Amino acid sequence: METEMTYEKAMKRLEEIVKKIESGEMDIDSLAANLKEAKTLVEYCKDKLAKVEAEVNKCLDM
């Protein structure tokens, strides 16, 4: 069973993917799948940050 995604989990996974790419640990066959996963994680993080920013701004405007 997959646990709920959080910003911290997404960032940790992105760091793992980048580390494997930079170190040459990732073979060419898994590169495309990992890049696709990284793109999805980046989009998730950007969305999460935008939502938090909107909430903070809303609180500050009160």
N, C-alpha and C positions, 0 to 999 in steps of 0.2 A: 504494500500500500504506500503510495506516494504522499509525503507530507505537504502541507501548504507552503507555497513559495513565499519567501520573504526577501526583502532587499538584500539583507546580509547573506542569505544563501545564494542568491543570484550573483552577487559580487564575488563570493568565494569560488563559485563554479567558473565564472569568467576568468578569475586569476589562475585557476587550475588549467584551463584550456590554453591561455596565453603562455603559461610556463612550459607546457608540453610542446607547443609550437616553437617557441624560442629555443628550447633545448634540443630540438630535433627528435624528441621521443615519439612524435606522432607520425604514423606512416601515411603515405599519400592516399590510401584507401579510406581512412577515417577523417582526413582533413576536411572534406566537403561537409560531412555530417556535423563535425564539430564547429565549423564556421557558421552553419545554419543555426545550430543551438546557440552559439555566441550572439548571433544577430537577434534572436528571439529574447535572450536574456538582456541585451542592451536596450531593446525596446521596452521590456518590462521595467527596467530600472529608470529609464527616462520618464515613463508614464507615472511611476510611483513618486519620483521626485517632483513632477509637475503637480500631482495631486496634493502632496505635502506642502509645496510652496503656496498653492491656492488656499489651503486650510490656514496656513500661518498668516497669509495676507488678510484673510477674512477675520481672523482673531485680532490682528493689529488694527483693523479698520473699525472695530467695535467702539 
